[in-house]
């Protein structure tokens, strides 16, 4: 199955109040393995960049002023996304900005039926634990030392690794492999292995106490004051 892991960077928190998407990074996975195909782009938002947002991703208005507008790359992006599931961390946020830009560019919004939210997956798998991307990278031992600031493609690459862990890890098929191996071993044994050697049947050993042993036990008990065995 083909899936797209993606992340966005924006000018703020709400596309309904004028915030815009300024970066998108997408990773293609097939069978939960990265194929090496990616889509990455910066966009000119035609507005200022709040300092709070710039501190998060480091994208200044001056840097973005030279980049294409979203509408110029919308068709290329949609071709890469195809009709496959789209995986994002706190996916409602990213879908809100992606669909906001698509509608602004006169394109059809992407159905939320295609949305896979890794925050929801993490909450089900690790209830009560921290489920930020950083926290999940720490939990699964994923190296994020090169992540100084947020970046859409970098975060998508980290999320791809987290997504694999949340959905069973790299060894998700190990159980099937083991089952096949056991079947192979059993078939080999039944087909050509030598039968187990037989042993002579022995009569059970007597285990009841001898009369002299019982007498020694009675003598021993008689020497104990108020023994519980005589009550």
Backbone bond lengths (Angstrom), bond angles and torsions (degrees), N, CA, C in turn:
res aa  C-N    CA-C-N  psi(-1)  N-CA   C-N-CA  omega(-1)  CA-C   N-CA-C  phi
1 X - - - 1.457 - - 1.524 109.93 -
2 X 1.314 116.27 134.27 1.460 121.82 178.00 1.528 108.93 -88.09
3 X 1.333 115.23 133.55 1.462 121.68 176.58 1.524 108.77 -136.32
4 X 1.320 115.74 151.10 1.454 121.48 177.64 1.524 108.79 -115.29
5 X 1.320 116.68 121.20 1.463 122.03 174.26 1.528 106.40 -95.59
6 X 1.333 117.68 127.39 1.455 117.53 -176.79 1.522 111.89 -142.46
7 X 1.333 113.86 161.44 1.456 121.49 177.60 1.527 108.17 -146.37
8 X 1.319 116.29 155.86 1.461 120.97 179.60 1.521 110.18 -130.31
9 X 1.317 116.01 155.97 1.458 122.91 167.86 1.523 107.35 -121.04
10 X 1.329 116.50 146.37 1.459 121.05 -169.92 1.527 111.40 -138.52
11 X 1.336 114.73 175.32 1.464 119.69 175.52 1.520 112.07 -86.12
12 X 1.326 117.00 -9.89 1.466 120.00 -177.44 1.509 110.87 -176.60
13 X 1.319 116.21 -152.41 1.457 120.70 -169.84 1.518 115.15 -107.71
14 X 1.341 119.05 -13.41 1.461 119.50 -170.74 1.530 110.88 -141.42
15 X 1.333 117.38 110.84 1.466 119.29 179.51 1.528 112.69 -67.11
16 X 1.316 117.19 -18.42 1.473 120.01 -179.42 1.520 112.47 -74.45
17 X 1.333 116.69 -15.81 1.465 119.99 -179.88 1.524 111.99 -108.91
18 X 1.327 116.75 18.80 1.459 120.41 175.16 1.510 115.88 102.12
19 X 1.338 118.17 -2.77 1.462 119.33 176.66 1.517 109.64 -71.07
20 X 1.342 115.78 150.04 1.463 121.25 -174.29 1.520 111.22 -128.11
21 X 1.310 115.45 157.50 1.463 121.48 173.28 1.519 108.35 -84.67
22 X 1.331 117.48 131.74 1.459 121.30 -177.79 1.531 112.73 -116.58
23 X 1.327 117.38 -9.60 1.465 120.28 178.72 1.507 109.17 -156.48
24 X 1.334 116.50 143.85 1.463 121.84 172.12 1.516 108.69 -138.85
25 X 1.325 115.52 139.58 1.463 121.54 176.62 1.513 109.08 -130.76
26 X 1.323 117.16 128.82 1.468 122.14 -176.65 1.521 110.49 -127.53
27 X 1.328 115.95 138.75 1.458 123.53 178.55 1.524 108.19 -120.06
28 X 1.316 117.64 129.03 1.463 120.85 176.32 1.525 109.94 -88.63
29 X 1.345 115.26 131.92 1.460 121.08 173.79 1.528 108.60 -126.64
30 X 1.311 116.05 139.31 1.456 121.79 174.29 1.519 107.54 -127.28
31 X 1.321 116.57 123.25 1.461 119.46 -175.50 1.507 112.24 62.11
32 X 1.358 116.19 32.03 1.459 123.58 179.43 1.528 112.45 64.52
33 X 1.323 116.63 26.17 1.465 122.54 175.45 1.527 107.88 -125.55
34 X 1.329 116.86 131.42 1.459 120.74 178.86 1.524 110.24 -66.12
35 X 1.336 115.38 133.87 1.460 120.46 -177.92 1.526 112.41 -91.38
36 X 1.324 117.26 -15.45 1.454 121.09 -174.95 1.518 112.92 97.68
37 X 1.324 117.99 -11.48 1.457 121.76 177.56 1.525 109.78 -82.99
38 X 1.316 116.35 133.19 1.467 121.34 179.71 1.516 109.79 -139.39
39 X 1.324 114.54 161.98 1.465 121.55 169.34 1.519 106.28 -131.23
40 X 1.341 116.02 127.77 1.458 119.90 -178.74 1.520 108.64 -142.49
41 X 1.330 116.34 133.64 1.462 119.33 179.86 1.518 110.43 -155.32
42 X 1.340 114.82 147.93 1.458 123.04 168.62 1.522 107.79 -104.18
43 X 1.344 116.87 150.45 1.458 121.37 -178.28 1.522 111.02 -128.83
44 X 1.314 115.01 142.91 1.462 121.62 172.09 1.529 107.90 -78.04
45 X 1.342 118.50 117.15 1.468 119.84 -175.92 1.530 113.43 -84.99
46 X 1.332 117.74 -4.33 1.470 121.29 -178.03 1.530 111.48 56.43
47 X 1.321 115.52 38.62 1.460 120.53 176.48 1.530 108.11 -162.09
48 X 1.326 114.80 175.37 1.465 119.24 -179.81 1.525 110.72 -74.70
49 X 1.338 115.64 167.97 1.463 121.20 176.17 1.527 108.02 -113.63
50 X 1.328 118.30 111.55 1.463 120.29 177.03 1.528 110.90 -56.81
51 X 1.320 116.51 140.81 1.464 120.90 -176.17 1.522 111.19 -60.85
52 X 1.348 116.63 -32.96 1.469 119.41 179.90 1.522 111.05 -62.94
53 X 1.335 116.33 -41.28 1.461 120.09 179.46 1.523 110.97 -70.42
54 X 1.338 116.49 -39.77 1.465 119.93 -179.95 1.522 111.32 -62.56
55 X 1.339 116.82 -34.04 1.465 119.44 177.89 1.529 111.27 -63.57
56 X 1.328 116.89 -29.44 1.464 120.85 -178.09 1.521 111.21 -75.85
57 X 1.344 116.96 -50.57 1.467 119.59 -173.39 1.525 115.02 -111.76
58 X 1.324 117.37 -10.00 1.459 119.82 176.33 1.514 115.06 75.34
59 X 1.328 119.25 13.55 1.460 122.64 -178.66 1.524 109.59 -96.03
60 X 1.319 116.73 113.99 1.465 120.92 -177.67 1.521 110.52 -91.36
61 X 1.320 115.89 160.96 1.463 121.04 176.68 1.515 110.68 -61.98
62 X 1.338 117.79 -37.18 1.466 121.29 179.25 1.526 111.06 -63.48
63 X 1.347 117.20 -41.74 1.463 120.89 178.74 1.524 110.53 -64.61
64 X 1.323 117.87 -43.72 1.461 121.91 -175.25 1.521 112.81 -75.49
65 X 1.323 117.16 -19.70 1.473 120.37 -177.58 1.522 112.05 -62.05
66 X 1.312 118.05 -23.81 1.463 121.65 -179.14 1.533 112.71 -93.34
67 X 1.329 118.05 0.74 1.461 121.87 -175.73 1.530 110.52 -93.21
68 X 1.335 117.63 159.11 1.472 120.08 178.10 1.522 111.56 -68.07
69 X 1.314 115.60 156.61 1.460 120.23 173.42 1.526 109.50 -79.83
70 X 1.313 116.04 156.21 1.468 120.40 -174.37 1.525 111.15 -54.57
71 X 1.307 118.02 -43.33 1.466 121.08 -175.89 1.521 112.13 -58.13
72 X 1.329 117.51 -28.85 1.458 120.96 -179.16 1.526 112.62 -69.07
73 X 1.330 117.02 -25.77 1.465 121.07 -177.14 1.530 112.70 -114.97
74 X 1.333 116.61 5.65 1.469 120.33 -174.59 1.523 111.91 -58.96
75 X 1.335 117.92 -45.60 1.464 120.18 -177.57 1.521 111.64 -66.60
76 X 1.326 116.57 -38.88 1.470 120.28 177.97 1.528 110.36 -63.74
77 X 1.316 116.26 -41.32 1.464 120.18 178.16 1.522 111.09 -64.99
78 X 1.334 117.10 -45.40 1.463 120.49 -178.66 1.525 111.19 -63.58
79 X 1.315 117.30 -35.66 1.468 120.24 177.05 1.519 110.66 -64.19
80 X 1.332 117.14 -40.30 1.461 120.30 178.66 1.530 110.52 -67.26
81 X 1.323 117.19 -41.67 1.471 120.08 -178.02 1.516 111.86 -67.23
82 X 1.321 117.70 -33.71 1.451 120.69 -179.00 1.514 111.82 60.16
83 X 1.328 116.02 -144.24 1.463 122.15 179.31 1.527 111.62 -113.45
84 X 1.316 116.50 20.40 1.458 120.76 -171.91 1.527 112.25 -90.83
85 X 1.351 117.94 164.92 1.460 121.15 177.08 1.520 111.64 -59.46
86 X 1.339 115.62 143.99 1.461 122.06 -179.87 1.521 108.48 -115.82
87 X 1.322 116.02 120.72 1.468 122.69 -174.12 1.522 109.04 -106.04
88 X 1.333 116.54 128.50 1.466 120.68 178.59 1.520 109.13 -147.38
89 X 1.326 115.62 159.61 1.461 121.43 178.98 1.520 108.06 -93.81
90 X 1.342 116.06 120.98 1.468 121.16 -167.97 1.531 107.62 58.84
91 X 1.327 114.46 58.37 1.459 122.50 -167.58 1.517 113.74 -61.20
92 X 1.328 118.12 -29.30 1.457 119.75 179.49 1.522 112.12 -57.57
93 X 1.344 116.19 -37.25 1.466 121.46 178.66 1.526 110.15 -63.62
94 X 1.338 116.92 -51.29 1.464 120.85 -177.01 1.527 111.86 -66.93
95 X 1.332 117.08 -40.20 1.457 120.02 177.25 1.519 110.72 -63.08
96 X 1.339 117.26 -38.42 1.458 120.35 179.66 1.522 111.64 -59.33
97 X 1.332 116.79 -44.58 1.465 120.26 179.84 1.523 111.64 -73.35
98 X 1.338 117.92 -40.96 1.459 120.45 179.59 1.526 110.93 -61.74
99 X 1.325 116.57 -48.02 1.461 119.52 179.79 1.523 112.11 -68.79
100 X 1.327 116.62 -32.31 1.456 119.19 175.47 1.515 111.57 -61.52
101 X 1.336 116.98 -42.21 1.460 120.75 178.69 1.525 111.41 -69.86
102 X 1.325 117.50 -38.69 1.465 120.56 178.40 1.521 111.14 -62.64
103 X 1.308 116.50 -45.02 1.463 119.78 179.30 1.520 110.75 -65.21
104 X 1.313 117.54 -39.72 1.456 121.29 178.58 1.534 110.56 -62.40
105 X 1.338 115.42 -32.27 1.464 120.32 -179.28 1.528 112.51 -89.01
106 X 1.324 116.88 4.91 1.458 120.34 178.11 1.512 114.15 79.55
107 X 1.321 117.63 22.36 1.464 121.87 178.18 1.525 109.44 -106.11
108 X 1.321 115.25 162.78 1.462 121.11 179.82 1.529 109.33 -76.77
109 X 1.331 116.21 137.19 1.464 120.93 178.77 1.527 110.25 -66.71
110 X 1.317 115.91 151.60 1.464 122.09 178.39 1.522 109.38 -80.74
111 X 1.325 116.84 134.47 1.462 121.64 -178.25 1.526 110.78 -64.78
112 X 1.329 114.77 138.14 1.465 119.51 177.58 1.524 112.04 -69.68
113 X 1.330 117.09 -11.19 1.465 120.11 175.55 1.523 111.33 -63.50
114 X 1.322 116.33 -20.86 1.470 120.19 -179.55 1.520 111.98 -88.85
115 X 1.300 118.27 -1.87 1.464 122.23 -173.38 1.525 111.56 -81.37
116 X 1.327 116.15 130.66 1.469 123.16 172.36 1.524 106.44 -121.93
117 X 1.322 116.31 118.31 1.471 121.39 -175.49 1.523 109.66 -103.26
118 X 1.326 117.14 113.81 1.462 120.46 -178.92 1.525 112.25 -71.99
119 X 1.334 118.45 -20.56 1.467 119.20 173.72 1.527 109.29 -65.14
120 X 1.336 116.88 -44.33 1.467 120.48 178.24 1.525 110.91 -63.28
121 X 1.329 117.25 -40.57 1.468 120.32 177.18 1.525 110.98 -61.79
122 X 1.337 116.27 -42.62 1.465 120.53 -178.38 1.525 111.12 -67.11
123 X 1.321 117.21 -38.34 1.467 119.84 179.84 1.518 111.64 -65.01
124 X 1.327 116.40 -35.74 1.466 119.10 177.99 1.526 111.03 -72.12
125 X 1.319 116.57 -37.35 1.465 119.87 -176.84 1.516 112.11 -81.43
126 X 1.350 118.12 -32.82 1.461 122.06 -177.07 1.530 109.63 -130.85
127 X 1.327 118.23 66.75 1.473 120.07 -177.09 1.527 111.40 -60.69
128 X 1.333 114.60 134.60 1.452 120.52 178.02 1.517 114.52 84.69
129 X 1.327 118.60 -9.15 1.468 121.67 -179.02 1.528 109.83 -91.12
130 X 1.336 116.27 164.62 1.459 120.67 174.69 1.526 108.58 -70.71
131 X 1.323 115.51 135.64 1.452 119.35 -175.13 1.524 113.12 -124.89
132 X 1.341 117.10 24.26 1.457 119.66 172.26 1.527 108.63 -68.15
133 X 1.330 116.68 162.93 1.457 119.94 178.46 1.520 110.43 -60.72
134 X 1.337 117.37 -41.42 1.468 120.56 178.04 1.524 111.29 -60.46
135 X 1.347 115.95 -45.46 1.466 120.19 -178.16 1.524 111.34 -63.31
136 X 1.329 117.06 -39.96 1.463 120.26 -179.69 1.520 111.42 -70.34
137 X 1.330 117.15 -35.66 1.471 119.88 175.36 1.527 109.84 -61.53
138 X 1.343 116.50 -42.19 1.458 120.39 177.73 1.525 110.66 -63.51
139 X 1.317 116.96 -44.72 1.464 121.43 -178.45 1.528 111.23 -59.07
140 X 1.332 116.74 -40.12 1.458 120.54 -174.26 1.530 113.10 -99.75
141 X 1.339 117.34 7.40 1.451 120.12 176.42 1.514 113.77 68.14
142 X 1.321 117.44 33.27 1.470 122.29 179.88 1.522 108.95 -92.23
143 X 1.308 116.86 125.66 1.461 122.59 -175.84 1.533 110.56 -70.75
144 X 1.317 116.43 120.72 1.462 120.92 176.82 1.541 109.78 -125.81
145 X 1.325 117.27 24.59 1.459 121.50 -176.16 1.526 111.76 -63.83
146 X 1.336 117.20 -23.73 1.461 120.92 -179.96 1.524 112.46 -85.62
147 X 1.319 117.20 2.31 1.471 121.21 -177.23 1.526 108.92 -94.07
148 X 1.328 116.58 90.08 1.458 121.54 178.98 1.524 110.06 -83.37
149 X 1.329 116.55 -46.55 1.457 122.66 174.78 1.519 109.06 -126.50
150 X 1.330 115.91 165.29 1.456 119.98 175.99 1.526 109.07 -65.82
151 X 1.307 116.56 140.39 1.454 123.23 174.13 1.508 107.71 -147.49
152 X 1.342 118.47 136.26 1.458 120.80 -171.50 1.528 112.54 -61.68
153 X 1.328 117.58 -45.92 1.460 118.84 -177.74 1.525 111.27 -71.98
154 X 1.319 116.79 -40.86 1.468 120.28 178.23 1.524 110.39 -62.14
155 X 1.329 116.97 -45.43 1.463 119.64 -179.88 1.522 111.36 -66.15
156 X 1.335 117.54 -34.39 1.461 120.20 176.69 1.527 110.61 -65.66
157 X 1.333 116.78 -38.28 1.466 120.31 177.86 1.527 111.10 -64.00
158 X 1.326 116.91 -42.95 1.466 120.33 176.91 1.526 110.64 -65.32
159 X 1.333 115.92 -41.73 1.459 119.63 -178.49 1.526 111.13 -65.18
160 X 1.325 117.54 -34.34 1.464 119.90 177.89 1.527 110.45 -58.75
161 X 1.338 116.77 -41.65 1.463 120.41 178.53 1.528 111.31 -68.22
162 X 1.334 116.08 -41.08 1.466 120.33 177.89 1.525 110.20 -63.09
163 X 1.321 116.81 -42.18 1.471 121.44 -177.97 1.530 110.84 -60.61
164 X 1.315 116.59 -41.00 1.465 120.11 177.66 1.528 110.22 -60.03
165 X 1.339 116.51 -43.13 1.470 120.16 -179.87 1.524 111.28 -67.39
166 X 1.321 116.91 -39.80 1.466 120.28 -179.19 1.522 112.21 -66.80
167 X 1.309 116.75 -25.14 1.459 120.26 -176.25 1.519 112.57 -106.81
168 X 1.331 116.97 22.26 1.453 119.95 170.95 1.505 115.88 122.68
169 X 1.337 118.14 -9.01 1.453 119.56 178.86 1.514 112.46 81.02
170 X 1.335 115.74 173.68 1.458 121.20 -177.93 1.515 112.51 -65.92
171 X 1.352 118.00 -22.17 1.461 121.27 -175.94 1.512 111.86 -99.84
172 X 1.345 117.01 31.28 1.467 119.63 -175.62 1.527 111.70 -60.03
173 X 1.341 118.62 -28.17 1.453 121.42 -179.21 1.514 114.09 -92.77
174 X 1.335 117.72 7.23 1.454 120.29 -174.85 1.517 111.70 -62.13
175 X 1.329 117.68 -38.50 1.452 120.77 -179.80 1.517 112.11 -58.98
176 X 1.343 116.17 -40.50 1.454 120.25 178.12 1.517 110.57 -66.00
177 X 1.339 116.18 -41.95 1.472 119.99 179.04 1.518 110.58 -61.30
178 X 1.349 115.79 -43.65 1.458 119.21 -179.74 1.514 110.74 -63.27
179 X 1.339 116.73 -41.86 1.460 120.30 -179.64 1.521 110.67 -61.91
180 X 1.356 116.50 -41.97 1.447 120.20 178.25 1.529 110.79 -63.86
181 X 1.344 117.07 -39.11 1.458 121.29 -179.72 1.519 110.72 -64.62
182 X 1.337 116.55 -42.95 1.462 120.51 179.29 1.514 110.22 -61.99
183 X 1.352 116.65 -43.11 1.460 120.27 178.87 1.520 110.98 -61.26
184 X 1.342 116.31 -41.00 1.461 120.96 179.33 1.516 111.13 -63.29
185 X 1.344 116.87 -43.83 1.457 120.90 179.83 1.519 110.70 -63.90
186 X 1.343 116.21 -43.69 1.460 119.12 -179.39 1.523 110.91 -63.61
187 X 1.339 115.80 -39.36 1.464 119.53 179.08 1.516 110.91 -64.41
188 X 1.348 116.43 -41.62 1.461 121.04 179.64 1.522 111.13 -62.07
189 X 1.327 116.15 -43.68 1.466 120.50 -178.87 1.519 110.82 -63.47
190 X 1.350 114.90 -46.54 1.458 117.81 -177.09 1.521 111.92 -68.52
191 X 1.370 115.89 -26.52 1.460 118.87 -175.34 1.520 112.47 -83.99
192 X 1.358 118.04 -40.36 1.452 116.49 -170.73 1.499 116.55 -143.59
193 X 1.308 119.37 -2.35 1.457 120.23 -176.75 1.525 110.18 -73.99
194 X 1.330 116.58 148.76 1.462 121.11 179.26 1.517 109.61 -70.26
195 X 1.337 117.96 143.69 1.466 119.81 178.78 1.522 111.02 -66.87
196 X 1.310 115.36 153.01 1.464 120.52 179.89 1.521 109.68 -66.78
197 X 1.341 117.27 140.81 1.471 119.71 -179.01 1.526 110.44 -63.82
198 X 1.361 116.41 144.89 1.459 121.55 179.17 1.522 109.55 -91.23
199 X 1.331 116.91 149.46 1.457 122.37 178.98 1.530 109.21 -117.79
200 X 1.365 117.56 149.93 1.474 119.60 178.30 1.523 110.48 -66.07
201 X 1.317 115.46 142.92 1.458 121.11 179.33 1.520 108.74 -79.65
202 X 1.317 116.85 128.72 1.464 121.88 -179.84 1.525 110.17 -108.80
203 X 1.323 114.93 142.32 1.459 119.85 176.50 1.517 109.38 -69.48
204 X 1.338 117.81 146.19 1.470 119.76 179.70 1.524 110.93 -63.46
205 X 1.318 115.95 141.82 1.456 120.88 179.69 1.531 110.57 -74.74
206 X 1.343 116.98 143.88 1.480 118.83 174.87 1.523 110.32 -68.30
207 X 1.332 117.46 136.81 1.466 120.27 -177.55 1.524 112.78 -125.92
208 X 1.332 118.21 3.48 1.459 120.08 177.68 1.530 109.79 -75.30
209 X 1.359 116.81 148.86 1.470 121.29 180.00 1.527 110.35 -69.61
210 X 1.329 114.87 144.51 1.463 120.69 177.21 1.525 109.76 -75.20
211 X 1.376 118.34 158.66 1.473 120.15 -179.70 1.521 112.81 -56.83
212 X 1.342 118.77 -39.91 1.463 120.65 -179.39 1.525 111.24 -68.31
213 X 1.322 116.47 -30.36 1.468 119.87 177.65 1.527 110.33 -70.28
214 X 1.320 116.25 -39.78 1.464 120.11 176.71 1.524 111.34 -63.44
215 X 1.343 116.82 -38.38 1.461 120.51 -179.80 1.519 110.35 -66.73
216 X 1.315 118.83 -43.54 1.464 121.48 177.86 1.533 110.71 -61.55
217 X 1.323 115.97 -34.82 1.467 119.08 179.35 1.532 110.10 -68.00
218 X 1.370 117.81 -41.40 1.464 120.70 178.95 1.517 110.58 -63.54
219 X 1.330 117.63 -39.79 1.462 121.26 179.34 1.529 110.28 -64.79
220 X 1.312 115.86 -39.27 1.471 119.85 179.24 1.525 111.02 -65.12
221 X 1.319 117.45 -43.19 1.471 121.39 -179.55 1.525 110.26 -65.84
222 X 1.351 116.34 -36.32 1.467 119.73 -178.23 1.523 110.94 -63.63
223 X 1.309 118.41 -24.68 1.460 121.06 -179.98 1.521 113.71 -84.27
224 X 1.305 118.22 2.54 1.471 122.21 -179.46 1.513 108.78 -106.75
225 X 1.345 117.06 126.93 1.462 121.19 178.16 1.526 110.38 -70.23
226 X 1.326 115.74 129.73 1.464 123.06 174.95 1.525 111.32 52.97
227 X 1.339 116.21 46.23 1.469 120.16 -179.22 1.520 110.35 -65.35
228 X 1.337 115.74 139.97 1.461 119.33 -176.28 1.529 111.36 -67.65
229 X 1.355 118.18 -22.18 1.453 119.94 -178.03 1.522 111.50 -72.43
230 X 1.353 116.98 -15.35 1.473 119.48 -178.69 1.516 112.41 -100.99
231 X 1.312 117.13 2.11 1.484 119.14 -178.41 1.511 110.79 -80.79
